Amino acid sequence: MCLAIPGKILTIEEQNNVRIGRVQFGGITRETCLDFCPEAEVGDYVIVHVGFAISRVDREEAERSYALLESMGVLEAELQSDLEDL
């Protein structure tokens, strides 16, 4: 199952004309394409699905979503699944 997970943008750079951000999900940091969220900046929270930021959210909403996914026990498994796909 692929979920959209909230994360915080730590850095942004351009690679081959694509905006790439280092996004932190709890203790895990992943590269994420930011082209679908051109307004996203360092420090913003985004919802990420299969490596693409699909929307920006405020910090409170990101924290609520993250806590809910964690309480359901799907967050760690989802992040681990994403890492295995690399």
C-alpha positions as CSV (number, residue, x, y, z in Angstrom):
1,M,0.0,0.0,0.0
2,C,1.3,3.5,-0.8
3,L,0.3,6.3,1.5
4,A,0.8,10.0,1.2
5,I,3.0,11.0,4.2
6,P,3.7,14.5,5.6
7,G,7.3,15.6,5.8
8,K,9.3,18.8,6.4
9,I,11.5,20.2,3.6
10,L,15.1,20.6,4.9
11,T,16.9,21.7,1.6
12,I,16.0,22.4,-2.0
13,E,18.2,22.2,-5.0
14,E,17.8,21.8,-8.8
15,Q,18.9,18.6,-10.4
16,N,18.5,18.3,-14.2
17,N,15.9,21.1,-14.2
18,V,13.8,19.4,-11.5
19,R,13.3,20.9,-8.0
20,I,14.5,18.3,-5.5
21,G,14.0,18.6,-1.8
22,R,15.5,16.7,1.1
23,V,12.4,15.9,3.1
24,Q,12.4,14.6,6.7
25,F,9.8,12.1,7.8
26,G,10.5,11.6,11.5
27,G,14.0,10.2,11.6
28,I,14.2,9.4,7.9
29,T,15.2,11.8,5.2
30,R,14.4,11.2,1.5
31,E,14.8,13.1,-1.8
32,T,11.5,14.3,-3.0
33,C,10.4,15.9,-6.3
34,L,8.9,19.4,-5.5
35,D,7.8,20.3,-9.1
36,F,4.1,19.8,-8.2
37,C,4.5,22.3,-5.3
38,P,6.4,25.2,-6.8
39,E,5.5,27.4,-3.9
40,A,7.1,25.0,-1.3
41,E,10.1,26.4,0.5
42,V,12.7,25.2,3.0
43,G,10.9,24.7,6.4
44,D,7.5,24.0,4.8
45,Y,5.6,20.8,5.3
46,V,4.4,18.8,2.3
47,I,2.4,15.7,1.7
48,V,4.6,13.2,-0.3
49,H,3.3,10.3,-2.4
50,V,5.7,7.9,-4.2
51,G,8.5,10.5,-4.1
52,F,6.5,13.5,-5.2
53,A,5.3,16.4,-3.0
54,I,1.6,16.7,-4.0
55,S,0.5,19.5,-1.6
56,R,1.7,21.9,1.1
57,V,0.2,21.6,4.6
58,D,0.7,23.6,7.8
59,R,2.8,22.2,10.6
60,E,-0.2,21.3,12.8
61,E,-1.9,19.3,10.1
62,A,1.3,17.5,9.2
63,E,1.9,16.6,12.9
64,R,-1.7,15.3,13.3
65,S,-1.5,13.2,10.1
66,Y,1.9,11.8,11.1
67,A,0.7,11.0,14.6
68,L,-2.4,9.2,13.2
69,L,-0.4,7.1,10.8
70,E,2.0,6.2,13.5
71,S,-0.8,5.2,15.9
72,M,-2.3,3.0,13.2
73,G,1.1,1.2,12.9
74,V,1.4,1.9,9.2
75,L,4.0,4.7,9.2
76,E,7.1,2.7,9.9
77,A,6.1,-0.1,7.5
78,E,5.3,2.4,4.8
79,L,8.6,4.3,5.2
80,Q,10.5,1.0,5.2
81,S,8.7,-0.1,2.1
82,D,9.7,3.1,0.3
83,L,13.3,2.6,1.3
84,E,13.3,-1.0,0.0
85,D,12.1,0.4,-3.4
86,L,15.3,2.5,-3.8
